[in-house]
Amino acid sequence: MLRLRSLRARSAALILLASPAAAQQFTTLAGAFNATARWTEGVECADIDNDGDLDVFFAEGDGFSAAGTPRQNKLFLNMLVENGSMSFTDVSLTRLGTHVSNAKAVVTADVNGDGWVDALFVNAFNAQPPYLYINQGAANPGFFNEEGATRGLTTNLNASSAQFGDIDDDGDLDLVICDSGPSLLGSPGGKPRLYYNDGLGNFTEETGNGWDPPTKRAHMDVQLADVDGDWDLDFLGACRATNTGGNHYVLINQGGGVFTDSSSALPATSSNCYEFEVGDLDGDDDLDLFFVSLSGFAEGAVRNDLSGGVLGFSNFGATLGSDDDNEIVLFDSDDDGDYDAFVGSLGAREKLWVNQGNGTFVNGDVNIQALNDPTLDMTAADLDNDGDYDLVTAQGEGALNRTNQLYLNSGPADTRPPKIQDELPAAPQGGALVVKARVTDAVRDDGKDWVRGTAHYVIGSGASTAITLVSGSLVPSANAGISAGDEVIWTNSSAVTVSISGTTAPWTFESGPIAPGASWSHVFVRPGSYAYQFSIGPAGQIIVGGAAQSADSLRMGGDLHRFALPAGSPLTYELSFTDWAGNESVTDSVRYVPPLGTTTCFGDSTFGACPCLNHSALGAGEGCLNSSGLGARLSASGSASVAADDLVLHADQARAGQPGLFLQGAVQIALPFKDGLLCVGNPTERLEVVFLDGAGAGQSAQSIVTNGVVSPGQTRTYQLWFRDGGGLSVCGAGSNFSQALNIVWQ
């Protein structure tokens, strides 16, 4: 859980300092994590006790390519909230217990869905299994039990990285861990491991069933991101070796965790690559890559060409630098709306490449205090809660300056709200109404972005309030009695085209042009006061009372958020995204009306074979294929109320220009008949003849209640039969059916 805070004002002194030393944006805080030199491979920040400040994990253990001395897994507690000033206390033994390993990385997530962050230490050299620390939660916040073995992580791995993400889109966080096999850097190599979560934080390794990655040597990094833009997580992995079929992993999720290998899509890189980071570098809303050691020891960006319509990757241009580097963090350090690239280096200082907004970079190393140390990992997080993101580095490998560092940021605060790139409309799934959004913000590091998503919603249809613009005035002038979930309808009764803009941030809704005599509406979801302005004419204010409910998003991974809302009833929702600095973005409100009835008896083979194996696409929700090349569909509008008697059946994708017949059955069956499946069982009723239009669509006009003789409490099955003759019939029988629709009458 992220506790989010408002921006604090910067001291004018910080702005006015002009000496060369003060001009450096990132300067070290001496002894932030004690001065003890040690071999650290990984760092991760998380709010372990939900107190509103970020604590720090370090993964430690000696050894580059072979095991050295195992070290205690490390946790430093941020005392900012407790003491009023930032300092860090080593609570490794008291909070984690005594656990040593050759840890290469640490990643955090709420794996059991209890609202408290858990932590996974990834261990190398086949010496230990992964260590999974489960937060004790409300009973003992920020204290952990190591439960890896009891939760399914029992195999010793040669692992350098891992990430959590909802691979199969079921609302919980699965896990991918890299595994280099017997040798960290050499042959024969290994395969990454996929573990599915049961929703309670227990993991089962997947072998087969759509997960069969190729063997590659020296797999160093795991990235889960939607690189092909189809709303599921793909897997990418950097390798420090030359490998057949592409040096690195690119496995594309086809949905539900079924992956295909597209590793050859990446351009050739050096064999020195420890990591690439994933983010939109050129502002075209797809995910590009920034590599450590793209060519030799030089960094470089790789463009995702998906915006052109086909997934593919190409180099942006010239490579950058020439030092032996290890880590990339994408972070908008100058608050200009694009990702800059920070590089954790073994050289004389950490490095910064400043994005010019189009994926080209200029050197900004001078902004970071020079410190010659062997950095193996780096992350960006606002540790002092001043509205900007600081840097934490982890040192290891070398003999010099192996002290983990905190670089405080004195540069511009994060003033930009999260960018909502896209929104996937609500759809029923697994007993919930699932909504997804694609969101980016100032930081992108190993799946972290410090954005929390919340859906605010009101169940029910709500009321409507009318406001009219007449002669430059609003009628009525005051708006009372509006509740959360109500719709406000503005009608333009003036002689000119106008528009309406919301002026209460972050609810900056826009109507677009409203012609004379036309109307526009907006549904208000949360209680509050909303100001708005006509483009020509008066300003107004809407006061909304009542209450809304809320549900936090699941951070699926990459830039995807997934919301699970109550299904089965009409509701209105808006999505809110807030970053650690307190900047908020809100989507337009959406009114969702659930489809009437339950679709069933599909022609995709799930209810039995179609007569001549003329199956429609799996999951398409259609009948068996007809001569149009599609399966016919049946839906309904209105209500299932017997008293209202307003249910209308709608058919489409049937044979154009042919007669059809709406059928009702007392039970559902699935019997191959003619070219389709007969789904209505006796006793049956022939409800109404319909003549399909030129698009193969038609709807009922007569009373279903009367013709079907239905009563409240009855469940009835409905289907369309239609002619499909003239020598075009798929199976030669001359007619076909839609899928079926079950209605529970009220």
C-alpha positions in Angstrom: 0.0 0.0 0.0 1.3 3.5 -0.8 0.6 6.3 1.6 0.6 9.4 -0.5 1.4 12.9 0.6 1.1 16.5 -0.6 4.1 18.4 -2.1 6.1 20.4 0.4 7.3 23.8 -0.6 11.0 24.1 -1.4 13.2 26.4 0.5 14.2 29.5 -1.6 17.7 28.9 -0.4 17.9 25.7 -2.4 16.9 27.5 -5.5 19.3 30.4 -5.0 22.5 28.4 -4.3 24.9 28.9 -7.2 28.2 27.4 -6.2 29.5 24.5 -8.4 29.1 22.0 -5.5 25.6 23.2 -4.7 24.7 23.0 -8.4 24.9 19.3 -8.3 21.4 17.9 -8.1 22.3 14.6 -6.4 24.7 14.6 -3.4 25.5 11.8 -1.0 24.3 11.7 2.6 27.3 10.3 4.5 26.7 7.2 6.5 23.0 6.9 5.6 23.1 3.1 5.8 26.1 2.8 8.2 29.6 2.9 7.0 30.3 -0.8 6.9 31.8 -2.0 3.6 30.0 -5.1 2.2 29.2 -6.9 -1.0 25.6 -5.7 -2.0 24.0 -6.8 -5.2 20.5 -5.4 -5.0 18.3 -2.7 -3.5 14.6 -2.1 -3.2 12.5 0.5 -1.4 9.1 -0.2 0.1 6.8 1.1 2.9 6.9 -2.0 5.1 4.8 -0.7 7.9 2.4 1.6 6.0 3.5 4.6 8.0 4.0 6.9 4.9 7.8 6.7 4.5 9.9 4.3 2.4 12.2 1.7 4.0 15.1 0.0 2.3 16.0 -3.6 1.6 19.5 -4.7 0.5 20.4 -8.0 -1.0 23.9 -9.0 0.1 26.3 -12.0 -0.4 29.9 -12.3 -1.6 30.8 -13.6 -5.0 30.6 -12.5 -8.6 30.5 -15.7 -10.6 31.0 -18.2 -7.8 29.7 -18.3 -4.3 31.6 -16.4 -1.6 30.5 -15.8 2.0 26.7 -15.7 2.4 25.4 -12.6 4.2 22.4 -11.6 6.2 19.4 -10.3 4.3 19.2 -6.6 5.1 16.4 -4.2 6.0 16.8 -0.6 7.1 13.8 1.2 8.7 13.2 4.8 7.8 12.6 6.8 11.0 11.2 9.9 9.2 7.7 9.6 10.5 8.7 8.5 14.0 11.4 11.1 14.6 10.4 13.9 12.2 13.7 13.6 10.3 15.0 10.9 7.9 17.4 8.4 9.4 17.8 4.6 8.9 18.0 1.9 11.5 19.3 -1.6 10.7 16.4 -3.9 11.7 17.5 -6.9 9.7 17.6 -9.4 12.6 14.6 -8.1 14.5 12.3 -7.7 11.5 13.5 -10.5 9.1 15.2 -13.0 11.5 18.6 -14.5 11.0 18.7 -15.6 7.3 22.0 -15.6 5.3 22.3 -16.2 1.5 24.2 -15.3 -1.6 21.5 -12.8 -2.6 21.6 -11.1 -6.0 18.3 -9.2 -5.8 15.4 -8.3 -3.7 11.9 -7.5 -5.0 8.7 -6.5 -3.1 5.0 -6.9 -3.6 1.8 -7.8 -1.7 1.7 -11.4 -2.7 -1.2 -12.5 -0.5 -3.5 -9.5 -1.0 -3.7 -8.4 2.6 -2.6 -4.8 2.0 1.0 -5.3 3.4 4.1 -5.5 1.3 6.1 -8.7 1.3 9.7 -9.3 0.1 11.5 -11.9 -2.0 15.3 -12.3 -1.8 16.7 -13.9 -5.0 19.7 -16.2 -4.3 22.5 -17.4 -6.6 24.9 -20.2 -7.2 22.4 -23.0 -6.5 23.2 -22.5 -2.8 19.8 -21.5 -1.4 16.2 -21.4 -2.6 14.5 -18.0 -2.9 13.6 -16.5 0.5 10.0 -15.1 0.7 9.3 -12.9 3.6 5.6 -12.5 4.5 4.6 -9.3 6.3 2.8 -10.0 9.6 0.5 -7.1 8.7 -1.8 -5.3 11.1 -0.9 -7.6 14.0 2.8 -6.6 13.8 3.4 -4.2 11.0 6.7 -4.4 9.2 7.8 -7.7 10.8 8.3 -10.7 8.6 8.2 -14.5 8.6 10.4 -16.3 6.1 7.9 -18.7 4.4 9.4 -19.5 1.0 9.6 -23.2 1.4 6.1 -23.6 2.8 4.7 -21.4 -0.1 6.2 -23.4 -2.9 9.7 -21.9 -3.4 11.8 -25.0 -2.6 14.3 -25.3 -5.4 17.9 -23.9 -5.2 18.4 -21.6 -8.2 21.3 -19.8 -9.8 19.3 -16.6 -9.9 20.1 -12.9 -10.4 16.7 -11.3 -10.7 12.9 -11.7 -10.4 9.7 -9.8 -10.8 6.1 -10.2 -9.6 3.3 -9.6 -12.1 -0.2 -10.9 -12.9 0.8 -13.1 -15.8 -2.5 -14.9 -16.2 -4.8 -12.0 -15.5 -6.6 -13.6 -12.6 -6.1 -10.8 -10.1 -3.1 -11.9 -8.1 0.7 -11.6 -8.5 2.6 -14.4 -10.1 6.4 -14.6 -10.1 9.2 -15.0 -12.7 12.7 -15.8 -11.4 15.7 -16.1 -13.7 17.9 -19.2 -13.5 21.3 -19.5 -15.2 21.6 -23.2 -14.6 24.8 -24.8 -13.2 27.0 -21.8 -14.1 26.1 -18.2 -13.6 27.9 -17.1 -16.8 28.8 -20.2 -18.7 27.4 -23.2 -20.4 25.0 -25.0 -20.6 22.7 -22.2 -19.4 19.3 -22.3 -17.9 15.6 -21.3 -18.2 13.6 -18.7 -16.3 11.1 -20.1 -13.9 7.4 -19.1 -13.8 5.4 -19.6 -10.6 1.6 -19.1 -10.4 0.0 -17.6 -7.4 -3.1 -19.1 -5.9 -4.3 -15.8 -4.7 -3.2 -16.4 -1.1 0.5 -16.1 -1.8 1.3 -19.8 -2.4 3.2 -20.5 -5.6 3.3 -23.5 -8.0 5.9 -23.7 -10.7 4.5 -23.9 -14.3 6.2 -26.3 -16.7 4.7 -26.5 -20.1 1.1 -25.3 -20.8 2.4 -22.3 -22.7 5.6 -21.7 -20.7 8.6 -23.3 -22.4 11.4 -20.6 -22.7 14.5 -21.5 -24.6 17.7 -22.2 -22.8 20.1 -19.2 -22.7 23.4 -18.6 -20.9 24.0 -15.9 -18.2 20.4 -14.7 -17.7 20.8 -11.6 -15.5 17.5 -9.7 -15.4 13.7 -10.0 -15.4 11.3 -7.5 -16.8 7.5 -7.9 -17.1 5.9 -5.4 -19.4 3.2 -5.2 -22.1 5.5 -4.5 -25.1 2.9 -5.5 -27.7 0.1 -3.4 -26.3 -2.5 -6.2 -25.9 -3.2 -5.7 -22.1 -1.2 -8.6 -20.8 2.4 -9.0 -19.5 5.2 -10.1 -21.7 8.5 -11.4 -20.4 11.8 -9.8 -21.3 15.2 -10.9 -19.9 18.7 -9.5 -20.4 21.6 -12.0 -20.7 25.3 -11.4 -20.3 26.2 -13.8 -23.1 25.8 -14.5 -26.8 22.9 -16.8 -27.3 21.3 -18.7 -30.2 18.0 -17.2 -31.4 18.8 -13.8 -29.8 21.0 -12.9 -26.9 18.1 -11.9 -24.7 14.6 -13.2 -23.9 11.5 -11.7 -25.5 8.5 -14.0 -24.8 5.1 -12.6 -25.9 2.1 -13.4 -23.8 -0.8 -14.5 -26.1 -3.2 -14.3 -23.2 -3.7 -16.4 -20.1 0.1 -17.1 -19.8 0.6 -18.7 -23.1 3.9 -17.4 -24.5 5.6 -17.4 -27.9 9.3 -16.8 -28.4 10.1 -13.5 -30.2 13.7 -13.2 -28.8 15.1 -12.6 -32.3 13.1 -9.4 -32.6 15.7 -7.5 -30.6 18.7 -6.1 -32.5 22.1 -7.7 -31.7 23.8 -6.4 -28.6 27.0 -7.0 -26.8 27.6 -9.9 -24.5 28.2 -7.6 -21.5 24.6 -6.7 -20.8 23.4 -7.0 -17.2 20.1 -5.2 -17.6 17.8 -3.2 -19.7 15.0 -1.0 -18.4 11.6 -0.7 -20.1 9.7 2.6 -20.6 8.4 5.0 -23.3 11.5 7.0 -24.3 10.2 8.8 -27.4 6.7 9.8 -26.3 4.8 7.5 -28.7 3.1 5.6 -25.9 4.8 2.2 -26.5 7.5 0.7 -24.4 11.1 1.1 -25.5 14.3 -0.3 -23.9 17.4 1.3 -22.5 20.4 -1.1 -22.3 23.5 -1.4 -20.2 26.2 -2.3 -22.6 24.2 -2.2 -25.8 27.5 -2.3 -27.8 30.7 -3.2 -25.9 30.5 -1.2 -22.7 28.4 1.6 -24.2 24.8 2.2 -23.2 22.0 2.8 -25.7 18.3 2.9 -26.4 16.3 0.5 -28.5 13.0 1.8 -30.0 9.8 -0.3 -30.0 8.3 0.1 -33.4 4.8 -1.0 -32.3 3.4 2.5 -33.0 3.9 1.6 -36.7 1.5 -1.4 -36.3 3.9 -4.3 -35.9 6.0 -5.3 -32.8 9.7 -4.9 -33.6 12.7 -3.2 -32.2 15.5 -1.0 -33.7 18.4 1.0 -32.3 17.6 4.7 -31.7 21.0 5.9 -32.8 24.5 6.4 -31.4 25.5 4.5 -28.3 26.5 6.4 -25.1 29.6 6.2 -22.9 32.1 3.4 -22.5 32.4 2.4 -18.8 31.7 -1.0 -17.3 28.2 -0.4 -16.0 25.6 -2.6 -14.3 22.2 -0.9 -13.7 19.6 1.4 -15.4 16.9 3.5 -13.7 14.5 5.5 -15.8 13.5 8.7 -13.9 12.3 12.1 -15.0 15.0 14.0 -13.0 14.2 17.4 -14.5 10.4 17.2 -14.4 10.0 17.8 -18.1 7.7 14.8 -18.8 10.2 12.2 -20.2 12.4 9.5 -18.8 16.1 10.3 -18.2 18.4 7.3 -17.8 20.5 6.9 -14.7 23.3 4.4 -14.9 24.9 2.5 -11.9 28.5 2.3 -12.8 31.8 0.7 -11.8 33.5 3.9 -13.0 34.4 7.2 -11.4 30.8 8.2 -10.8 27.2 7.2 -11.5 26.0 8.5 -14.9 23.0 10.4 -16.1 21.7 10.6 -19.7 19.2 13.4 -20.1 16.3 12.7 -22.5 15.6 15.5 -25.0 12.0 14.3 -25.4 12.4 12.1 -28.5 14.6 9.3 -27.2 17.9 11.2 -27.8 20.1 11.8 -24.8 22.8 14.3 -23.7 25.3 13.7 -20.9 24.3 15.0 -17.5 26.8 13.3 -15.3 27.8 16.7 -13.7 24.5 16.6 -11.8 25.6 13.7 -9.7 28.3 14.0 -7.1 31.4 12.1 -8.2 32.1 9.0 -6.2 34.3 6.1 -7.4 32.6 3.0 -6.1 31.5 -0.4 -7.6 27.8 0.1 -8.1 25.8 -3.0 -8.9 22.3 -1.8 -8.4 20.4 1.5 -8.0 16.8 2.7 -7.4 14.9 5.9 -7.2 12.5 6.7 -4.4 11.5 9.8 -2.3 13.0 8.8 1.0 12.8 12.2 2.7 9.2 12.9 1.5 10.1 16.3 -0.1 8.4 15.6 -3.4 11.3 14.5 -5.5 13.0 11.2 -6.0 16.4 10.4 -4.4 18.8 7.7 -5.5 20.0 4.7 -3.5 23.0 2.7 -4.8 24.3 -0.8 -3.8 28.0 -1.5 -4.0 29.8 -4.8 -4.4 32.4 -6.7 -6.4 35.4 -4.3 -6.1 37.7 -3.7 -3.2 37.2 0.1 -3.0 34.3 2.1 -1.4 31.9 -0.8 -1.0 29.5 1.4 1.1 25.8 1.7 0.0 24.9 5.3 -0.7 22.0 7.6 -0.6 22.1 10.6 -3.0 19.6 13.3 -2.0 17.9 15.1 -4.8 17.8 18.9 -4.5 16.4 19.4 -8.0 12.8 20.1 -9.2 10.0 18.4 -7.4 7.7 16.0 -9.2 4.8 18.3 -10.3 3.3 16.1 -13.1 0.4 13.8 -12.4 0.5 10.3 -13.7 -0.2 10.0 -17.4 -3.2 7.8 -18.2 -2.2 6.5 -21.6 -5.2 4.2 -22.2 -8.2 2.6 -20.5 -9.7 -0.8 -21.3 -13.5 -0.8 -20.9 -15.1 -2.7 -18.2 -15.9 -6.4 -18.8 -17.2 -9.2 -16.6 -14.5 -11.7 -15.7 -14.3 -14.3 -13.0 -17.2 -13.0 -11.0 -16.0 -9.4 -11.0 -16.2 -6.4 -13.3 -12.7 -5.9 -14.5 -11.3 -2.5 -15.7 -7.7 -1.9 -16.8 -5.7 1.2 -17.4 -2.2 1.9 -18.7 -0.4 4.5 -16.6 3.1 6.0 -16.5 4.8 8.4 -14.1 8.2 9.9 -13.2 10.0 6.6 -12.2 10.4 3.3 -13.9 12.7 0.8 -12.2 12.3 -3.0 -12.2 8.5 -2.7 -12.2 8.3 0.1 -9.6 6.7 3.5 -10.4 5.2 4.7 -7.1 1.7 5.1 -8.5 -1.4 4.0 -6.6 -4.6 3.4 -8.6 -8.1 3.7 -7.0 -11.5 3.1 -8.6 -14.3 5.2 -7.1 -17.7 3.9 -7.9 -21.4 4.2 -7.1 -23.8 1.2 -7.6 -27.1 2.0 -9.3 -28.3 4.0 -12.2 -28.5 7.4 -10.4 -30.8 10.3 -11.2 -30.6 13.1 -13.8 -30.5 16.9 -13.3 -31.0 19.3 -16.2 -29.3 22.6 -16.6 -30.0 24.9 -19.5 -27.8 27.8 -20.9 -30.3 30.5 -21.9 -29.3 34.1 -22.9 -26.0 33.8 -21.1 -27.5 32.5 -17.8 -27.9 29.1 -16.3 -31.3 27.7 -15.5 -31.6 26.8 -12.7 -28.8 29.0 -11.3 -28.3 26.8 -8.2 -28.0 23.0 -8.2 -29.1 21.2 -5.1 -29.9 17.6 -4.4 -27.3 16.1 -6.6 -25.8 12.8 -5.2 -22.8 10.8 -6.1 -23.7 8.7 -9.2 -26.1 11.3 -10.6 -26.0 12.6 -14.1 -26.0 16.3 -15.0 -27.3 17.2 -18.5 -26.5 20.6 -19.9 -28.5 21.8 -22.8 -27.4 24.7 -25.0 -30.4 26.9 -25.7 -28.2 29.8 -27.0 -27.7 30.6 -30.6 -24.0 29.7 -30.7 -21.9 26.6 -30.3 -20.4 26.3 -26.8 -18.2 23.9 -24.8 -17.9 23.1 -21.1 -14.7 22.6 -19.2 -14.3 21.3 -15.6 -12.0 23.7 -13.7 -11.6 21.8 -10.4 -8.4 19.8 -10.6 -8.0 17.0 -11.3 -11.5 16.8 -12.7 -10.8 18.7 -15.9 -13.6 17.2 -18.0 -14.2 18.6 -21.5 -17.5 18.5 -23.4 -16.2 19.3 -26.9 -18.5 21.5 -29.1 -22.2 21.6 -28.1 -24.3 23.0 -31.0 -27.4 25.1 -30.4 -30.2 22.9 -29.2 -27.8 20.0 -28.3 -27.0 18.6 -24.9 -24.0 17.0 -23.1 -23.9 15.1 -19.9 -21.4 14.1 -17.2 -21.9 11.7 -14.2 -20.3 12.8 -10.9 -18.9 10.0 -8.9 -17.4 11.4 -5.7 -19.0 13.9 -3.3 -17.5 17.4 -3.5 -17.7 20.7 -5.2 -17.0 20.9 -8.9 -16.5 24.1 -10.8 -17.0 24.4 -14.5 -16.9 27.1 -17.2 -18.7 27.7 -20.5 -16.5 28.8 -23.4 -18.9 31.6 -24.0 -21.0 32.6 -21.0 -21.2 31.9 -17.3 -19.3 29.7 -14.9 -21.1 27.2 -12.7 -20.7 24.9 -9.7 -22.0 21.5 -9.0 -22.3 20.4 -5.3 -22.4 16.6 -5.0 -23.4 14.8 -1.8 -23.9 11.2 -0.9 -21.0 8.7 -0.9 -19.0 6.6 -3.2 -17.2 3.3 -2.7 -13.6 2.6 -3.7 -11.3 -0.3 -4.7 -7.5 -0.1 -5.1 -5.9 -1.4 -8.3 -3.7 -4.4 -8.6 -0.4 -3.3 -10.1 -0.3 -6.0 -12.6 3.3 -5.2 -13.6 4.8 -2.8 -16.2 2.4 0.1 -16.6 -0.8 -1.9 -16.2 -3.4 -1.5 -13.4 -6.3 -3.9 -12.9 -9.4 -3.1 -11.0 -12.0 -5.6 -9.8 -15.4 -4.0 -9.2 -18.7 -5.6 -8.2 -20.4 -7.3 -11.1 -24.1 -7.8 -11.9 -25.5 -4.3 -11.2 -25.3 -1.0 -13.0 -22.6 1.3 -11.7 -20.7 4.4 -12.5 -16.9 4.6 -11.9 -13.9 6.8 -12.3 -10.3 5.8 -12.0 -7.8 7.9 -10.0 -4.0 7.6 -10.1 -1.9 9.3 -7.5 1.9 9.3 -7.2 4.1 9.4 -4.1 4.4 13.2 -4.5 0.6 13.6 -4.3 -0.1 14.4 -7.9 -3.4 13.0 -9.1 -5.0 12.1 -12.5 -8.6 11.1 -12.9 -10.4 9.5 -15.9 -13.8 10.6 -17.1 -16.6 8.8 -15.4 -18.0 5.7 -17.0 -21.5 4.4 -16.6 -21.6 0.7 -16.9 -24.8 -1.3 -17.5 -24.3 -5.1 -17.3 -25.4 -7.1 -20.3 -28.8 -8.6 -19.8 -28.8 -12.4 -19.4 -26.0 -15.0 -19.5 -24.6 -16.0 -22.9 -24.0 -19.7 -23.3 -24.0 -22.7 -25.8 -21.3 -21.3 -28.0 -20.2 -22.6 -31.3 -16.5 -22.7 -30.4 -16.5 -26.4 -29.4 -16.8 -25.7 -25.7 -20.4 -27.0 -25.7 -19.8 -29.8 -28.2 -18.8 -30.1 -31.8 -20.6 -28.1 -34.5 -22.1 -30.4 -37.2 -19.3 -30.1 -39.7 -16.6 -28.8 -37.3 -17.6 -25.2 -38.4 -16.4 -23.8 -35.0 -16.3 -20.1 -34.3 -13.2 -18.6 -32.7 -12.7 -19.7 -29.1 -14.1 -17.1 -26.7 -15.8 -15.1 -29.5 -19.3 -15.8 -27.9 -20.9 -16.7 -31.2 -22.8 -19.6 -32.7 -21.3 -22.1 -35.2 -19.9 -20.5 -38.3 -22.4 -19.5 -41.0 -21.9 -18.5 -44.6 -20.9 -15.0 -43.5 -17.7 -16.4 -42.0 -18.9 -15.6 -38.5 -21.2 -17.1 -36.0 -24.5 -15.4 -35.2 -24.9 -13.6 -31.9 -27.9 -13.0 -29.7 -28.1 -10.3 -27.0 -30.9 -8.5 -25.1 -31.7 -5.0 -23.9 -34.4 -3.6 -21.6 -34.9 -5.6 -18.4 -35.9 -9.0 -17.2 -38.9 -7.6 -15.4 -42.2 -9.3 -16.2 -44.1 -6.3 -15.1 -42.1 -3.9 -17.2 -42.3 -6.2 -20.2 -39.6 -4.3 -22.0 -37.1 -7.0 -23.0 -35.9 -6.8 -26.6 -33.8 -9.6 -28.3 -31.1 -8.5 -30.7 -29.4 -10.6 -33.3 -26.4 -9.9 -35.6 -23.7 -11.7 -37.7 -26.4 -13.9 -39.2 -27.1 -14.5 -42.9 -28.1 -11.1 -44.4 -31.5 -10.7 -46.0 -32.9 -14.0 -44.7 -35.8 -14.8 -42.4 -35.2 -15.9 -38.8 -37.1 -17.0 -35.8 -36.6 -16.2 -32.1 -37.0 -19.3 -30.0 -37.5 -19.8 -26.2 -36.8 -23.0 -24.3 -37.6 -24.1 -20.8 -34.2 -25.7 -20.4 -30.8 -25.4 -22.1 -29.5 -28.2 -24.3 -26.7 -28.5 -26.9 -27.7 -30.7 -29.8 -26.0 -30.6 -33.2 -28.8 -29.7 -35.7 -28.7 -28.3 -39.2 -25.5 -26.2 -39.4 -25.4 -25.3 -35.7 -26.3 -26.2 -32.2 -29.9 -26.3 -31.0 -29.8 -24.9 -27.4 -33.4 -24.5 -26.5 -35.1 -27.6 -24.9 -38.7 -28.5 -24.5 -41.1 -27.2 -23.9 -40.2 -24.6 -26.5 -42.0 -21.5 -27.9 -41.7 -19.9 -31.3 -41.7 -16.2 -30.2 -41.5 -14.1 -33.4 -40.4 -14.2 -37.0 -37.8 -11.6 -37.9 -36.4 -10.6 -41.3 -32.6 -9.9 -41.1 -31.3 -6.7 -42.7 -28.4 -6.3 -45.1 -25.9 -6.7 -42.2 -27.5 -9.9 -40.9 -29.1 -8.1 -37.9 -32.6 -7.9 -36.5 -34.5 -7.5 -33.3 -37.8 -8.5 -31.7 -40.8 -6.2 -31.7 -43.4 -8.2 -29.9 -43.9 -8.9 -26.2 -41.6 -11.7 -25.0 -43.6 -12.0 -21.8 -46.8 -12.6 -23.7 -45.5 -14.8 -26.5 -43.3 -16.8 -24.1 -45.9 -17.0 -21.3 -43.2 -16.3 -18.7 -43.6 -15.6 -15.0 -41.3 -14.1 -12.3 -38.7 -16.6 -11.0 -38.5 -18.6 -14.3 -35.3 -19.1 -16.2 -35.7 -19.3 -20.0 -33.2 -19.9 -22.8 -33.4 -17.9 -26.0 -31.9 -18.4 -29.5 -32.2 -17.3 -33.1 -32.7 -19.7 -35.9 -32.2 -18.4 -39.4 -32.1 -19.6 -43.0 -28.6 -19.9 -44.6 -29.5 -21.5 -48.0 -28.9 -20.8 -51.6 -26.0 -23.2 -51.9 -23.9 -21.2 -49.4 -24.7 -23.2 -46.3 -21.5 -24.2 -44.5 -22.6 -27.7 -43.8 -25.2 -27.9 -46.5 -28.2 -28.1 -44.2 -29.6 -24.7 -45.1 -30.0 -23.1 -41.7 -28.1 -22.3 -38.5 -28.4 -20.9 -35.0 -26.9 -18.1 -32.8 -25.4 -18.9 -29.5 -28.0 -19.0 -26.6 -29.0 -16.5 -23.9 -30.3 -17.4 -20.5 -32.7 -14.9 -18.8 -33.8 -15.1 -15.2 -37.2 -13.4 -15.1 -38.1 -11.2 -12.2 
